[in-house]
Amino acid sequence: MKILKFLISPVFMGMLFVIFAASMAAATFIENDYGSSAAYNFVYDTRWFELILLLLAVNLTGQLIAYKLYRKQKLTVALFHLAFLLILAGAAITRYTGREGTIHIREGKEQDKYYSSDSYIGYKLMDASGEVIDEGSSKYYMSMKSAGTFSRKIRTGEADYEIVLARIAVNAAEVIDKNLSGKGAIISFMAADSLIRQNYILREGESVATGELRVGFCSPDPSDVSITYDSSSFYLTSTRSFVREGMMADESVSFAEGESSPFEQMNIFRINNISIVPQQLERKGDTRIISADMETRETGENAIMFNILAGGRPAGEIILWDKHNQPFSSGSAVVDGNTIEVSFGSREITLPFSLYLNDFILDRYPGSNSPSGYKSDIVLYDRNAGVEKPFSIFMNNILKYKGYRFYQSSYDEDELGTILSVNHDPAGMFVTYSGYGVLILFILLSLFNRKSVFHTVHAGFWTSAIRRKTAAAVLLFAVAGTVNAWSQKLVPDRKMAGEFGNVLVQDQKGRTEPLSTLSYDILRKVTRKNKFRGMTPMQVFLGVYLDFDHWREEQIIKVSSRNLQKFIGISGSYASFSDLIDLQTGNYKLAETVGDAYLKPAGSRTKTDKELIRVDERVNIIYMIYRGGFTRIFPLHDGTTNWGSPEEALKTAMNRDDSVFVENVIPVLSDALRSGNASIVKQISNSVKEYQKRFTAYELPPQSKIKAESLYYRMMIFERLFPFYLAIGVLLLAGLIAMVMKGKKSVLLFTRILGWILFAGFLLHTLGLGLRWYISGHSPMSNGYESMIFISWVTLLAGFVFSRRSSFVLPATAVLSGLTLLVAHLSFMDPEITNLVPVLQSYWLTLHVSVITSSYGFLGLGAILAIIVMILLSLSGKTNLERISSTIDELTVINYKSLTIGLYMLTIGTFLGAVWANESWGRYWGWDPKETWSLITIIIYSFVIHSRMIPGMKDIYTFNLLSLFAISSVLMTYFGVNYYLTGLHSYAGGDPVPVPFFVYVAIAVLVSLAVMGWVKYRKWERK
């Protein structure tokens, strides 16, 4: 009975929360270092992890019964427990009965088989006659840490065999090892056609098919290309004519069919459309497996080596190749006359119907190779049921039939084939979705149910060493209101530059935008500033483009590294183009060092190396401006949607008039800017706009959107708001803390005024988000920068929601909003407006991201309120203890409510993301690091919310301490995953962003503050 009571107790629940969260956190780091398969092997697919989930279900069920949560007044809490029980049950059904995989179909072909997503190791023992003695298979996730983790014993009447997974070589390659005692002659060569390049190794007597040719090495089989050798050399003979070309010398020798040529290194043999290049030719040698360096060569193949033991002694070896472009591989070894066959890879599963691919269609953004969307026009045939169903499958538009769901996943490089994801999990999906629905119902009811904990929570829920025992807490409800140096170079007039900035340009990623937008992005990348010496981005852009001879002497290129500054020979943090490149001689100061930096693995690059690469990019940007690479303002008449510079447009001009116009636009613009002729500049701008409208091959953005984008970049709303928020927030906090310390209960007039000013800033913030949404055509939540400015907005919104509860809430959220915007404008955040990738072109983006990022604002508010509590505790004394105690009680209640709302929103947002994933690619939970850390954050905040039910954690200090440091899980979910871990949601591209120094300072300050608060709290507790 004691064991049962413990299993359903809040203490055991807390223990499970901690173990569950720690296990998942460890798994994300295992995945980052060793791959997703290792994470599944060691955590997600283990029995002990399943046991944790089972014990959580037992605990939830037990509390449902023990605390009589089925009573009417406890209905909302009962729904919460029921929801998670349904979700856990759905997960179990999916885990044990659900099936996933991929199906590959070429245009004009019909397919009724798909390959499972899970991989299996299979084995088969056959006697000399081919009769199967024993066979079996088991699911297995392969990783570099898998060696020694798999073995199977096969017992027969005559001998015992054992199959042992001995070694995994990740990113493997098979190389020839020259060995005089080797098995015989062996060669390697590379064969390539217009699409594929492949390396081959052949032993004497073997042959291989490459494209339309069969290549044999002393092979008895008929071959199109025969390679032979004698004591002096190797030779190539072909049944077709071929050409031999030297790599070092400009020579070419033709050979007729049947003629023989020496087969030597440093030569290319061209036969039809196949090129063959000899790599290594040995008369004696063998092969060995190596792991190639991923920084210099990625093979896309893993070698899996199995040892075969007979009677405990080594009897053979089987090497399998796990290749990305093939679903499975197999190999065999003969031992004592018996054949042992081992296989690894996906299972082939037959569908009860078939799919025929009529056409695969890929759309791209104008002037870019980036896909804007793709779809598969298929026909479903179920001949047994007499069904013939045409259907178009594309992102977020899935085919459903007989419990199977098909999603657009990928496509072939030649765009003549499609790859669809397959999912069959009707029962698991129904139960899981039911759980999601019940959970959302619980959250809504708990917010509106006046008897729920959310509405009835008060300071008495926690013990307090500083609260007077004889008096109730006193609530302090506050009403908070809410240039002569430029004479030698072209510096265009601000208004005239702005006029030409309204001309549309096609950027390198295919987005059509005002030239002023592009100039803003360029200036920020080159100078790390929004303005340069008081000039707008368009003034700088046109100056560099039209008067490069003078502007190349201007120190405009940001150089942060002092070592690099010394190397270049500059005294400040900016260099000119001429400081780095001599256009007369072509000498580039960074040429050798930047080449060395690029060659280093990303993890081995020093800070100087990274800054060197960034400076090199800035130099190239300036050079591209000078060469017209960014002035893609003219549609090209080449049958594409591409735009080009004036030089490129001249080559495709349709008639003489167009040629004259294109050729003279820039010279006339330059003269007009120099002479200050605003009317000519306006005339040129309008003429270019008319040219674009006449000849563009796609619909241009409306004029209203162009004006909105120009306004957005001129206002620079978010750059101006973060110092505004911080200043007002700090002033308000300082004033309020002083009032609490001195005993004044009235709110000063200036706090009301500041509150209204803050509200004006909030309205401006809202306008900025709306403008960005309208300009981009999608909700501003698609990248790191956008989600940060949205989180800042929600944080301040949370402040206004709770502002009548406490005068501390609004300034606290103002500070947090300001800090969030400050982080959004650090160097690793890119504010550029970009096109969406196909998977994000969904209404689910707005639903999922808006809800989940909104939760961060409320959870962040909880952390800020906890900081204020720690400050008040640290400043508490005998004279102000009662006032501080009542303020802390008030802030703790608000903190609890804020965390509750944040947890609700985070939970809804996470599961909306799961639904989105299921509707997009057929899996609502795949243990991606982002979704895993979202779940970890849910578990951590569930622990914080329930901590008052755990003995030893019921005091007010512990709750605030937990809410303060729980925010670290939010930061890990957002920054840690996006910039430090690999996964679907990563923004870092593999090279982790250095942890800023201020982060370490902030941690030290918070720990010190928590310790000071604890010392004071313990002091009052002892008294």
Secondary structure, DSSP 8 states (H G I E B T S, - for coil): -HHHHHHTSHHHHHHHHHHHHHHHHHHHHHHHHH-HHHHIIIIITSHHHHHHHHHHHHHHHHHHHHTTTTSGGGHHHHHHHHHHHHHHHHHHHHHHH-EEEEEEEETT-EEEEEEEEEEEEEEEEE-TT--EEEEEEEE----TT-TTS-EEEEE-SS-EEEEEEEEEETTEEEEEEE-TTSSEEEEEEEEE-SS-EEEEEEETT-EEEETTEEEEES-SS--SEEEEE-SS-EEEEESS-EEEEESSS--EEEE-TT-EEE--TTEEEEETTEEEEEEEEEEEEEEEEEE--TTT----EEEEEEEEEETTEEEEEEEEEEETTSSEEEEEEEETTEEEEEEEEEEEEEEEEEEEEEEEEEEE-TTSSSEEEEEEEEEEEETTTTEEEEEEEETTB-EEETTEEEEEEEE-TTSSEEEEEEEE-HHHHHHHHHHHHHHHHHHHHHHH-TTSHHHH--GGGSB-SSS-TTS------------GGGTTS----HHHHHHHHTSEEE-TTS-EEEHHHHHHHHHHHHHSSS-BTTB-HHHHHHHHHH-HHHHTTSEEEE---HHHHHHHT-SSSEEEHHHHEETTTTEETTHHHHHHHHHS-GGG--HHHHHHHHHHHHHHHHHHHHHTTT---EE-SSSSS-EE-HHHHHHH-SSHHHHHHHHHHHHHHHHHHHHT-HHHHHHHHHHHHHHHHHH-SS----HHHHHHHHHHHHHTHHHHHHHHHHHHHHHHHHHHHHHHHHT--S--HHHHHHHHHHHHHHHHHHHHHHHHHHHHSS-S-SSHHHHHHHHHHHHHHHHHHHTTT-TTHHHHHHHHHHHHHHHHTSTT---------GGG-SHHHHHHHHHHHHHHHHHHHHHHHHHHHHHHHHH--TTTHHHHHHHHHHHHHHHHHHHHHHHHHHHHHHHHHHHHHHHHHS-S----HHHHHHHHHHHHHHHHHHGGGSTT--BHHHHHHHHHHTHHHHHIIIIIHHHHS-STT--STTS-----HHHHHHHHHHHHHHHHHHHHHHHHHH-
